[in-house]
Amino acid sequence: MGIMKEILFLAHRIPYPPDKGDKIRSFHILKYLTESYRVFLGAFVDDREDWRHAAKVRALCAETCLLPLPPLLGKLRSLVGLCNGAPLSVPYYFDRRMATWVEKLMVSRHVGAIVVFSSAMAQYAEKFSSLPRIIDFVDVDSDKWRQYAASKRWPGRWIYRREAERLLRFDRRIARTFDRALFVSQEEAELFARLAPESAARVMAMENGVDSGYFCASAEYPSPYPDDAEVMVFTGAMDYWANVDAVTWFAGEVFPEVRRRRPKAFFYVVGARPVGAVRALGGREGIVVTGKVPDVRPYLKHARLAVAPLRIARGVQNKVLEAMAMGRPVVASPAAMEGIQADPALVGVRVVERAPDWREAVLAFLETGGREGIGNREFVLERHSWEVSLARLGRLLEAV
């Protein structure tokens, strides 16, 4: 490639550690970009624990601008959106220091392209229309807010509905002016193309991958579970509303009957920052809420199956792909499987919606001990590789 090109990468959250959905994707994008470009990274840090990873991120980049963003401050900034008609997520992520850093960078360096991760960060790249710009929306977030509105009471319903409308308007503007708009699945790309037909030609999918070397059941891990326990496991950030809704529904509608019929059944909720409603589940018989764990792989390897009872979801669920890469059977809702084109003949995956069907699917995998999950790993290796997915981004950057 000769002299290494320079690129600006803007992300709404520091792309490390790759321990939750958006940070897994942004980290792999960052790592991929650093293989061919000198990368200038601008990102916010909204979790004080993540500052200890700043040195690792800086080591990957030519220069970084990492700014603190306590959630309370972000919410106060969002109030600006109520006054000026903007979607609340845009002022949430506005910081004059970030804007100044980007503007100075554009004057002092030879940045050849801009990659933006999440639409709220596009505000820092809008004025640089002479440069190739790629926006990774990841999901159609406006439709997520629309779904939230349908399940909330006033005033939450009004706020979420407003955010759905204003964010879609903002995202359509960004998609019209950027060179390419990426989404995590073909379904998400097609949905946005229908909502923003004027930009359909610029919209494409770039699917999530799985680090199949890391998520590999052949490695030895001690079991974190009691002897003879028949475990179903849910993994994910437990302060995220859709995950909270999923595990509370499963704990109430599915698990009690499973536990009655198989007294050794346990439901493990594995993930950082469990909110009060999730912690309370740990007081029920057979349910364990772990909080943050140093490594999720032992919990996946030694579980009979993984469950993903998401009722509201967007894009590709990494939790599903990771469980499949570990060779575990998966029972998932249609929403959780929306972005994963699993072969209907794949015996290690059951997609169910009604509570009675959930109970029967879970009981079936508990009965067999999870042997059906072996083929799930082969599916992931064939269909969900980061190398294949990110090569698409590389081709786009070379073409624009």
SVG drawing of the C-alpha trace seen along z (x, -y; Angstrom):
<svg xmlns="http://www.w3.org/2000/svg" viewBox="-50 -25 55 62">
<polyline fill="none" stroke="black" stroke-width="0.4" points="0.0,0.0 3.0,-2.3 2.7,-5.2 0.2,-4.2 -3.0,-6.1 -4.7,-8.0 -8.2,-7.5 -10.5,-9.0 -12.6,-6.6 -15.4,-8.0 -17.2,-5.8 -19.8,-6.7 -18.1,-4.4 -14.5,-3.4 -14.1,-0.2 -12.6,1.9 -13.1,4.3 -15.1,6.2 -17.5,7.5 -20.9,6.3 -22.6,6.0 -21.6,2.6 -18.0,2.8 -17.4,6.2 -18.3,4.8 -16.4,1.5 -13.3,3.2 -13.1,5.5 -13.5,2.6 -10.8,0.7 -8.4,3.6 -9.1,4.2 -8.5,0.6 -5.2,0.4 -3.8,3.2 -3.9,1.0 -4.2,-2.6 -2.9,-5.1 -6.1,-5.5 -7.1,-8.6 -9.8,-7.5 -12.4,-9.8 -14.6,-8.1 -16.4,-8.6 -15.9,-6.7 -19.2,-6.2 -18.0,-3.6 -15.2,-4.6 -13.9,-1.0 -13.1,-1.4 -10.4,-4.0 -8.1,-1.1 -8.2,0.1 -7.4,-3.3 -3.7,-2.5 -4.4,0.6 -6.7,-1.4 -4.1,-4.2 -1.4,-1.7 -3.5,-0.7 -3.9,-4.2 -1.8,-7.0 -3.7,-9.5 -6.8,-9.3 -9.3,-11.7 -11.0,-9.8 -13.5,-11.9 -15.4,-11.1 -19.2,-10.9 -21.0,-10.1 -24.5,-9.0 -26.0,-11.8 -24.2,-14.4 -25.4,-12.8 -29.0,-12.9 -28.7,-16.5 -27.3,-17.3 -30.2,-15.4 -32.5,-18.1 -31.1,-20.4 -32.8,-18.1 -36.2,-18.7 -35.7,-22.4 -34.3,-22.4 -36.1,-19.5 -33.1,-17.2 -33.2,-13.5 -32.1,-13.2 -29.1,-10.9 -27.4,-13.6 -26.8,-16.2 -26.2,-13.3 -23.0,-12.7 -22.0,-16.3 -18.9,-17.7 -17.2,-20.8 -13.8,-19.3 -14.4,-16.4 -15.5,-18.8 -12.4,-20.9 -10.1,-17.9 -11.7,-16.7 -11.4,-20.1 -7.7,-20.5 -7.0,-17.0 -8.4,-17.8 -6.1,-20.8 -2.9,-19.2 -3.1,-15.7 -3.8,-14.1 -6.9,-12.2 -8.2,-10.4 -11.5,-9.0 -13.8,-9.0 -15.6,-5.9 -18.3,-6.7 -19.7,-4.1 -23.3,-4.9 -25.2,-7.8 -24.9,-10.1 -21.2,-10.5 -21.9,-11.6 -22.4,-15.2 -18.6,-15.5 -18.1,-14.5 -21.0,-16.3 -19.0,-19.4 -16.2,-17.3 -18.2,-16.5 -15.1,-16.5 -13.8,-13.3 -15.1,-9.8 -17.4,-9.0 -18.8,-5.6 -21.4,-5.4 -22.0,-2.2 -25.5,-2.6 -25.3,1.0 -29.1,1.2 -32.1,-0.8 -32.3,-2.4 -35.3,-4.5 -37.3,-1.3 -36.1,-0.1 -37.4,-3.3 -40.7,-2.7 -40.9,0.7 -40.1,-0.6 -42.9,-3.2 -45.4,-0.5 -44.6,1.1 -44.5,-2.0 -47.0,-4.2 -47.1,-8.0 -44.8,-10.0 -42.3,-7.3 -44.4,-6.4 -44.3,-10.0 -40.5,-10.3 -39.7,-7.1 -42.1,-7.9 -40.6,-11.3 -37.1,-9.8 -38.1,-7.3 -39.4,-10.0 -36.6,-12.5 -33.8,-10.0 -35.1,-8.5 -35.2,-12.0 -31.6,-12.6 -30.4,-9.2 -32.0,-9.8 -30.1,-13.1 -26.8,-11.4 -27.4,-8.5 -28.1,-11.0 -24.8,-12.8 -22.4,-9.9 -20.9,-7.6 -22.1,-4.3 -24.5,-3.3 -23.8,0.0 -26.0,2.2 -25.4,5.4 -27.7,7.6 -29.4,7.8 -32.8,7.5 -31.7,4.2 -30.3,2.9 -33.6,3.7 -35.7,2.1 -33.7,-1.1 -33.8,-1.1 -37.6,-1.0 -37.7,-3.8 -35.2,-5.9 -35.7,-5.0 -33.8,-8.0 -30.6,-6.4 -31.3,-2.7 -28.4,-2.6 -25.9,-3.5 -27.2,-1.0 -25.6,2.4 -25.1,5.1 -21.9,5.9 -22.7,8.8 -21.1,9.4 -18.6,12.1 -17.4,14.2 -13.9,14.7 -14.1,18.4 -10.6,19.0 -11.6,17.3 -15.1,18.9 -14.0,22.5 -15.3,25.3 -12.3,27.5 -10.3,25.5 -10.5,26.6 -12.5,24.5 -13.5,25.5 -17.3,25.7 -18.8,22.7 -21.9,24.7 -23.0,27.1 -22.4,30.8 -25.4,32.4 -26.9,29.0 -28.9,28.8 -28.1,25.2 -29.7,22.9 -27.7,19.6 -28.4,16.1 -25.5,13.8 -25.5,10.0 -25.3,6.6 -27.9,6.7 -28.5,2.9 -29.9,3.0 -33.6,2.8 -34.2,5.4 -32.1,8.0 -33.8,7.1 -37.2,7.7 -36.0,11.0 -34.8,12.6 -37.7,11.4 -40.2,12.8 -38.3,16.1 -38.0,16.4 -41.8,15.8 -43.3,17.6 -40.9,20.4 -38.6,21.4 -41.0,22.3 -42.6,25.1 -39.2,26.3 -37.9,26.4 -41.0,28.3 -40.5,31.0 -36.7,31.1 -35.7,30.3 -32.0,30.1 -32.7,27.3 -31.0,23.9 -31.3,20.6 -28.1,18.6 -28.2,14.9 -24.6,13.9 -23.7,10.3 -22.4,7.0 -24.4,4.3 -27.6,6.2 -30.4,3.8 -32.6,4.2 -35.3,6.2 -32.6,8.7 -30.9,9.0 -34.3,9.8 -34.6,12.9 -31.6,14.3 -33.9,14.8 -36.0,17.4 -35.3,21.1 -33.0,22.3 -32.1,18.8 -28.6,17.4 -27.6,13.9 -23.8,13.7 -23.1,10.1 -19.9,9.4 -17.7,12.5 -14.0,12.5 -14.7,14.9 -18.1,15.9 -16.8,19.0 -16.9,21.4 -20.6,20.5 -21.3,21.3 -19.3,24.4 -20.8,26.1 -24.4,25.1 -26.8,27.5 -28.1,24.7 -28.2,21.0 -31.5,19.0 -32.2,15.7 -35.8,14.8 -35.6,11.3 -38.9,9.7 -37.4,6.5 -34.2,6.8 -32.4,5.3 -29.8,6.7 -27.5,9.7 -27.3,10.9 -23.7,11.7 -24.8,13.7 -26.5,16.2 -23.4,16.5 -21.0,16.9 -23.1,19.7 -23.3,21.4 -19.5,21.0 -19.1,22.8 -21.2,25.7 -24.2,25.0 -27.8,25.5 -29.8,22.3 -33.4,21.6 -34.2,18.1 -37.1,15.9 -37.8,14.8 -36.5,11.3 -33.2,12.7 -32.6,14.7 -33.7,12.0 -30.3,11.3 -29.0,14.8 -29.8,16.9 -29.7,20.3 -30.5,23.4 -33.9,24.7 -32.3,28.2 -29.9,27.1 -30.9,29.3 -29.1,27.3 -31.3,24.2 -35.0,23.8 -36.8,20.6 -40.0,20.2 -42.3,17.5 -45.1,18.7 -44.3,19.6 -45.6,23.3 -43.3,23.8 -40.4,22.3 -40.9,24.8 -41.0,27.8 -37.9,26.6 -35.9,26.0 -37.0,29.4 -36.0,31.2 -32.4,29.9 -32.1,30.5 -33.2,34.1 -30.6,34.8 -27.8,32.9 -27.2,30.5 -25.5,32.9 -27.4,31.2 -25.3,28.1 -22.2,29.6 -23.3,28.5 -23.8,24.9 -20.1,24.2 -19.7,25.4 -22.5,23.0 -20.7,20.1 -17.4,20.9 -19.0,21.0 -21.4,18.0 -20.1,15.6 -16.4,14.8 -15.0,11.4 -12.4,11.8 -15.1,12.2 -17.3,9.5 -14.6,6.8 -13.1,7.5 -16.3,5.8 -15.4,2.6 -11.9,2.7 -13.2,2.9 -15.5,0.0 -12.6,-2.2 -10.5,-1.4 -13.4,-2.2 -14.7,-5.5"/>
</svg>
